[in-house]
Amino acid sequence: MELQAQEGRLIAASGPGRVLVATAVPVERDAVARAFPGHGSTDVIAAGVGPALAAASTASALTAAALRGTPYGLVVSAGIGGGFQPAAPVGSLVVADAIVAADLGAETEDGFLPVTELGFGAVRHEPPADLVRRVAESAGARTGAVLTVSTVTGTAVRAAALRERHPTALAEAMEGFGVAEAAAAQGVPVLEIRAISNPVGPRDRAAWRIGDALAALTEGFGKLAPVLESWDRHDS
């Protein structure tokens, strides 16, 4: 195993083939795992709900793998999520070309300010463009920004405000940015894939299609598994 020192941290030099998929809850983990029967180079974990727990669990998994001498070459945040209508209909699959912390910042009299405009932190990670393209083509997915929120949107007003601030957004979920922060800290590329279970907007549980979204997650990962496991960032 090769460990590289960078800014006071130990970062594992990762290679192609080993993939860590981090979902929020066990039902999402199981939906993804069904697409990888016998695939020993892909591990799927339920990292927990929300960006903080997702980041901690992902960081722990990455560190443990590096210490074993089997570092991951790619991290994927995956699960179901809300879709901005009509761009991301229920049952569709979305691949993030940007993973954005949508509510990390400050509310002011002039509106919301992300932490970057306050002079610190980060609010955006961009997955490798070539990988996003390959995955989207393989799975028949749409590409756009996926927003990470700590409070799920439940009103039309907030949905409209998010779309105004993030016009390329297709989906929202609660873990992607946390997973991306953990991956970035260890120098590992990250991807986010979401199956749409409900529209972003007024909270209407009768409109949720969780079973359909989980099925779409399994089907999508079944199509893109070879892409994930063969991708090498050094070839991009």
C-alpha positions as CSV (number, residue, x, y, z in Angstrom):
1,M,0.0,0.0,0.0
2,E,1.3,3.5,-0.8
3,L,0.2,6.3,1.4
4,Q,0.9,9.9,0.3
5,A,1.2,12.8,2.8
6,Q,-0.8,15.9,1.7
7,E,-1.5,18.9,3.8
8,G,-0.8,17.0,7.0
9,R,-3.1,14.1,6.1
10,L,-2.4,10.5,5.0
11,I,-4.1,9.9,1.7
12,A,-4.2,6.4,0.1
13,A,-3.1,6.2,-3.5
14,S,-6.2,4.5,-4.9
15,G,-6.4,2.4,-8.0
16,P,-9.1,1.3,-10.4
17,G,-11.6,-1.4,-9.8
18,R,-12.4,-1.0,-6.0
19,V,-15.7,0.8,-5.6
20,L,-17.4,1.9,-2.4
21,V,-21.1,2.7,-2.7
22,A,-22.6,4.6,0.3
23,T,-26.3,4.7,0.7
24,A,-28.3,6.2,3.6
25,V,-30.4,3.3,4.8
26,P,-30.4,-0.5,4.5
27,V,-33.2,-0.7,2.0
28,E,-31.2,1.4,-0.4
29,R,-28.1,-0.6,0.3
30,D,-29.9,-3.8,-0.5
31,A,-31.3,-2.4,-3.7
32,V,-27.9,-1.5,-5.0
33,A,-26.3,-4.7,-3.7
34,R,-28.7,-6.8,-5.8
35,A,-27.0,-5.3,-8.9
36,F,-23.6,-6.7,-7.8
37,P,-24.0,-10.4,-7.3
38,G,-20.5,-11.9,-6.9
39,H,-18.8,-8.6,-7.5
40,G,-16.0,-8.7,-4.9
41,S,-14.6,-5.4,-5.9
42,T,-17.6,-3.4,-4.9
43,D,-18.7,-2.8,-1.3
44,V,-22.1,-1.3,-0.5
45,I,-22.7,0.3,2.9
46,A,-25.6,2.0,4.7
47,A,-23.7,5.1,5.9
48,G,-26.6,6.8,7.7
49,V,-29.0,9.7,7.1
50,G,-27.8,13.2,6.7
51,P,-24.5,14.7,5.5
52,A,-22.6,14.5,8.9
53,L,-23.2,10.8,9.5
54,A,-22.7,9.9,5.8
55,A,-19.3,11.7,5.9
56,A,-18.2,10.0,9.1
57,S,-19.2,6.5,7.9
58,T,-17.6,7.0,4.5
59,A,-14.4,8.3,5.9
60,S,-14.2,5.3,8.3
61,A,-14.7,2.9,5.4
62,L,-12.1,4.6,3.2
63,T,-9.6,4.7,6.0
64,A,-10.1,1.0,6.9
65,A,-9.7,-0.1,3.3
66,A,-6.5,2.0,2.9
67,L,-5.0,0.5,6.1
68,R,-5.8,-3.0,4.8
69,G,-3.9,-2.2,1.7
70,T,-7.0,-2.4,-0.5
71,P,-7.9,1.2,-1.1
72,Y,-11.0,2.3,-3.1
73,G,-10.6,3.9,-6.5
74,L,-14.1,5.4,-6.5
75,V,-16.8,6.4,-4.0
76,V,-20.5,6.6,-5.1
77,S,-23.2,8.2,-3.1
78,A,-26.4,6.5,-4.1
79,G,-30.0,6.1,-3.1
80,I,-33.5,7.6,-3.7
81,G,-34.3,11.3,-3.7
82,G,-36.7,14.0,-4.7
83,G,-36.8,15.2,-8.3
84,F,-37.4,18.7,-9.6
85,Q,-40.3,18.6,-12.0
86,P,-40.6,18.1,-14.9
87,A,-36.9,17.7,-15.5
88,A,-36.5,14.6,-13.3
89,P,-39.8,12.6,-13.2
90,V,-40.6,10.0,-10.6
91,G,-38.9,6.7,-11.5
92,S,-36.0,8.3,-13.5
93,L,-32.3,8.0,-12.7
94,V,-30.1,11.1,-12.1
95,V,-26.3,11.2,-12.2
96,A,-24.8,14.3,-10.6
97,D,-22.5,16.5,-12.6
98,A,-22.2,18.6,-9.5
99,I,-22.8,17.7,-5.8
100,V,-23.9,20.9,-4.0
101,A,-24.5,21.7,-0.4
102,A,-27.7,23.7,-1.0
103,D,-28.3,25.1,2.5
104,L,-24.8,25.4,4.0
105,G,-24.4,29.1,4.6
106,A,-26.3,32.0,6.1
107,E,-29.7,33.7,5.6
108,T,-29.4,37.5,5.2
109,E,-31.7,40.4,4.5
110,D,-30.5,40.1,0.9
111,G,-31.1,36.3,0.7
112,F,-29.1,33.2,1.2
113,L,-25.3,33.3,1.1
114,P,-23.3,30.1,0.7
115,V,-20.3,29.6,3.0
116,T,-17.9,30.3,0.2
117,E,-19.3,33.9,-0.1
118,L,-18.7,34.2,3.7
119,G,-15.0,33.5,3.0
120,F,-14.6,29.8,4.0
121,G,-15.5,26.3,3.3
122,A,-16.8,24.6,0.1
123,V,-20.3,23.9,-1.2
124,R,-19.6,22.1,-4.4
125,H,-17.9,19.0,-5.7
126,E,-17.7,18.1,-9.4
127,P,-17.4,14.3,-10.3
128,P,-15.2,13.4,-13.2
129,A,-17.0,14.5,-16.3
130,D,-15.9,11.5,-18.4
131,L,-17.3,9.1,-15.7
132,V,-20.5,11.0,-15.5
133,R,-21.0,10.8,-19.2
134,R,-20.2,7.0,-19.3
135,V,-22.5,6.2,-16.4
136,A,-25.4,8.3,-17.8
137,E,-25.1,6.7,-21.2
138,S,-24.9,3.2,-19.7
139,A,-27.9,3.6,-17.4
140,G,-30.0,5.9,-19.5
141,A,-29.8,8.5,-16.8
142,R,-30.2,12.3,-16.8
143,T,-27.3,14.5,-15.7
144,G,-27.5,17.7,-13.6
145,A,-26.7,19.0,-10.1
146,V,-27.9,17.0,-7.1
147,L,-28.5,19.2,-4.1
148,T,-27.7,18.0,-0.5
149,V,-30.1,19.4,2.1
150,S,-30.3,18.9,5.8
151,T,-34.0,19.7,5.7
152,V,-36.0,18.0,2.9
153,T,-38.1,20.4,0.9
154,G,-41.8,20.4,1.7
155,T,-43.2,23.5,0.1
156,A,-43.5,24.9,-3.4
157,V,-41.9,28.1,-2.2
158,R,-38.7,26.4,-1.1
159,A,-38.6,24.3,-4.2
160,A,-38.8,27.4,-6.3
161,A,-36.1,29.1,-4.3
162,L,-33.7,26.2,-4.7
163,R,-34.3,26.0,-8.4
164,E,-33.7,29.8,-8.7
165,R,-30.4,29.4,-6.9
166,H,-29.4,26.2,-8.6
167,P,-31.0,26.3,-12.1
168,T,-29.3,23.0,-13.2
169,A,-30.5,21.1,-10.2
170,L,-32.4,17.8,-11.0
171,A,-32.7,16.2,-7.6
172,E,-32.2,16.7,-3.8
173,A,-31.1,14.3,-1.2
174,M,-29.4,14.4,2.2
175,E,-26.1,12.6,2.0
176,G,-24.2,13.4,-1.3
177,F,-22.1,16.3,-0.1
178,G,-21.1,14.6,3.1
179,V,-19.9,11.5,1.1
180,A,-18.1,13.8,-1.4
181,E,-16.3,15.7,1.4
182,A,-15.0,12.4,2.9
183,A,-13.9,11.2,-0.5
184,A,-12.1,14.5,-1.3
185,A,-10.3,14.5,2.0
186,Q,-8.7,11.2,1.0
187,G,-8.1,12.0,-2.6
188,V,-10.7,9.6,-4.0
189,P,-13.1,10.6,-6.9
190,V,-16.8,10.7,-6.1
191,L,-20.0,10.2,-8.0
192,E,-23.7,10.6,-7.0
193,I,-26.6,8.6,-8.4
194,R,-30.2,9.1,-7.4
195,A,-33.4,7.3,-8.4
196,I,-36.4,9.7,-8.1
197,S,-39.0,8.6,-5.6
198,N,-41.1,11.8,-5.3
199,P,-41.4,15.4,-6.7
200,V,-39.5,18.1,-4.8
201,G,-42.2,20.4,-3.4
202,P,-45.3,20.1,-1.2
203,R,-45.0,17.1,1.0
204,D,-47.4,14.5,-0.4
205,R,-46.7,11.0,0.8
206,A,-49.4,9.6,-1.5
207,A,-47.3,10.7,-4.5
208,W,-44.2,8.9,-3.3
209,R,-43.1,5.9,-5.4
210,I,-40.4,4.4,-3.2
211,G,-40.7,0.9,-4.5
212,D,-40.4,2.1,-8.1
213,A,-37.4,4.2,-7.3
214,L,-35.7,1.3,-5.5
215,A,-36.3,-0.9,-8.6
216,A,-34.9,1.8,-10.8
217,L,-31.8,1.9,-8.6
218,T,-31.2,-1.8,-8.9
219,E,-31.8,-1.7,-12.7
220,G,-29.6,1.3,-13.2
221,F,-26.7,-0.1,-11.2
222,G,-27.0,-3.4,-13.0
223,K,-26.3,-1.6,-16.3
224,L,-23.5,0.6,-15.0
225,A,-21.6,-1.9,-12.8
226,P,-19.0,-2.7,-15.5
227,V,-18.4,1.0,-16.1
228,L,-17.8,1.7,-12.4
229,E,-15.5,-1.2,-11.9
230,S,-13.4,-0.7,-15.0
231,W,-13.1,3.1,-14.8
232,D,-9.6,4.5,-14.2
233,R,-9.2,8.2,-13.5
234,H,-5.7,8.1,-15.0
235,D,-7.3,7.2,-18.4
236,S,-9.7,10.1,-18.3
